[in-house]
Amino acid sequence: MSWPDAVNYGATGATTVGHEMTHGFDDEGARFDGRGNLRDWWSPADLKKFRAATQCISRQYSRFSVPGGMHVQGELVTGEAAADLGGLVLAWRALHTLPGAAAGGQADAEREFFIAFAHAWAGAMRPEQARELVTTDPHPPAEFRTNGTLADDPSFQKVFAIPRSSRMVKSERCVIW
């Protein structure tokens, strides 16, 4: 509770709360109505648009590889990677609804938000485990949950003044939410 709002929103707000909320509105969440009943509530046209938008994520993540050259299976991680992006977008928007969000010190708070997001995914993994997980786990490796998600976010680029030529700025940004 004593941490700055930006840190809480960037870490827990984006990686847990926003991420899980996003799942309620993705292709799996669309199978259940507001009461939890198994009933498709998306129109076929909306589902088609969603699937087209998430193909961007699948293509991007398929280009990532772990030590040893094995590539992430984009189709396998699409749902979780889309929720990572959705969680980041929701938490960013929520942070900016706080009273005083436009007051002085906003630039520092915005940087803290993104640093907290990245820190939440920090970790290390043996190469052997990474190679195993890219074939079985629907979650992208932590490195790509951080870098892959942030490189899709124009706010991240703006806050840190990242040049367009950086690998942390994707030429084809995925926009789903």
C-alpha positions in Angstrom: 0.0 0.0 0.0 2.9 2.3 0.6 4.3 2.0 -3.0 3.6 4.8 -5.5 0.4 4.3 -7.5 2.4 4.1 -10.7 4.3 1.1 -9.4 1.2 -0.7 -8.2 -0.6 0.0 -11.5 2.5 -1.0 -13.6 3.1 -4.2 -11.7 -0.1 -5.7 -10.2 -2.5 -3.6 -12.2 -1.1 -4.6 -15.6 0.3 -8.1 -15.1 -2.5 -9.5 -12.9 -5.7 -7.4 -12.6 -5.7 -6.0 -16.2 -4.4 -9.2 -17.7 -7.1 -11.3 -16.1 -9.9 -8.8 -16.9 -8.8 -8.9 -20.5 -9.3 -12.6 -20.6 -13.0 -12.0 -19.9 -13.2 -10.2 -23.3 -11.0 -12.4 -25.4 -11.9 -15.3 -27.7 -12.2 -17.6 -24.7 -14.1 -15.1 -22.5 -16.5 -14.5 -25.4 -17.7 -18.1 -24.8 -19.3 -17.1 -21.4 -21.9 -14.5 -20.8 -22.1 -12.1 -17.9 -23.5 -14.8 -15.6 -20.8 -17.3 -16.4 -23.1 -19.4 -18.7 -21.6 -21.1 -21.7 -23.0 -18.8 -24.4 -21.3 -17.0 -27.2 -22.0 -13.3 -26.8 -19.8 -11.9 -29.5 -21.2 -11.3 -33.0 -19.5 -13.4 -35.7 -18.2 -10.2 -37.2 -16.6 -9.1 -33.9 -15.0 -12.5 -33.4 -13.6 -12.3 -36.9 -12.1 -8.9 -36.3 -10.6 -10.0 -33.0 -9.0 -13.1 -34.6 -7.6 -10.9 -37.3 -6.1 -8.5 -34.8 -4.6 -11.3 -32.7 -2.9 -12.7 -35.8 -0.5 -9.8 -35.4 0.5 -11.1 -32.0 0.9 -14.6 -33.3 3.2 -13.4 -36.1 5.3 -11.2 -33.8 5.8 -13.9 -31.1 6.7 -16.5 -33.7 9.8 -14.4 -34.5 11.1 -14.6 -30.9 13.5 -17.4 -30.0 15.1 -18.7 -26.9 18.7 -19.8 -26.4 19.4 -22.7 -28.8 17.4 -21.1 -31.5 14.0 -22.6 -30.8 11.2 -20.2 -31.7 8.2 -19.3 -29.6 5.1 -20.8 -31.0 3.0 -17.8 -31.7 -0.3 -19.6 -32.1 0.3 -21.2 -28.7 1.0 -18.0 -26.8 -1.4 -15.6 -28.6 -4.1 -15.6 -25.9 -1.7 -14.9 -23.0 0.3 -12.4 -25.0 -2.9 -10.5 -26.0 -3.9 -10.5 -22.3 -0.5 -9.1 -21.4 -1.0 -6.3 -23.9 -4.6 -5.7 -22.8 -3.5 -5.6 -19.1 -0.8 -3.0 -19.9 -3.3 -0.8 -21.8 -6.0 -1.1 -19.1 -3.6 -0.3 -16.3 -2.1 2.7 -18.2 -5.5 4.1 -18.8 -6.5 3.5 -15.2 -3.4 5.2 -13.9 -4.3 8.3 -15.9 -7.8 8.5 -14.4 -6.3 9.1 -10.9 -6.8 12.6 -9.4 -3.7 14.6 -10.1 -2.5 12.3 -12.9 -1.8 15.3 -15.0 0.0 17.1 -12.2 3.8 17.7 -12.0 5.9 14.6 -11.7 3.8 12.7 -14.2 6.8 11.9 -16.4 8.5 10.2 -13.4 5.3 8.3 -12.6 5.0 7.1 -16.1 8.5 5.9 -16.2 7.9 4.1 -12.8 4.8 2.5 -14.3 6.8 0.9 -17.2 9.7 -0.1 -15.0 7.4 -1.8 -12.5 5.8 -3.7 -15.4 9.1 -4.9 -16.6 10.3 -5.7 -13.1 7.2 -7.8 -12.5 8.3 -10.2 -15.2 12.0 -10.2 -14.2 13.5 -13.7 -13.8 16.0 -16.2 -15.0 15.5 -19.6 -16.6 17.8 -22.3 -17.7 18.1 -22.6 -21.5 16.9 -26.2 -21.3 13.7 -25.2 -19.5 13.1 -22.3 -21.9 13.3 -24.8 -24.9 10.8 -27.1 -23.2 8.4 -24.4 -22.3 8.2 -22.9 -25.8 6.7 -26.2 -26.9 4.2 -26.6 -24.1 3.4 -23.4 -22.2 0.7 -21.0 -23.5 2.5 -18.2 -21.7 5.4 -16.5 -23.5 8.8 -16.5 -21.9 9.1 -13.6 -19.4 11.5 -11.8 -21.6 9.0 -11.5 -24.4 6.1 -10.8 -22.0 8.1 -7.7 -21.2 9.9 -6.7 -24.4 7.2 -8.0 -26.8 4.4 -6.2 -25.0 6.3 -2.9 -24.4 7.5 -2.7 -28.0 3.8 -2.7 -29.1 3.0 0.3 -26.9 3.4 3.8 -28.3 3.2 5.3 -24.8 6.3 3.3 -23.8 8.1 4.7 -26.8 7.0 8.3 -26.0 7.8 8.2 -22.2 11.4 7.0 -22.8 11.9 8.9 -26.1 12.8 5.7 -27.9 13.8 6.2 -31.5 11.8 4.5 -34.2 14.9 2.5 -35.2 15.1 0.7 -31.9 14.2 -2.9 -31.6 11.9 -1.8 -28.8 9.6 -0.2 -31.3 7.8 -2.6 -33.6 7.3 -1.6 -37.2 4.0 -3.4 -37.1 2.3 -2.7 -33.8 -0.5 -4.9 -32.6 -3.6 -3.1 -31.6 -6.3 -5.2 -30.1 -7.8 -3.3 -27.1 
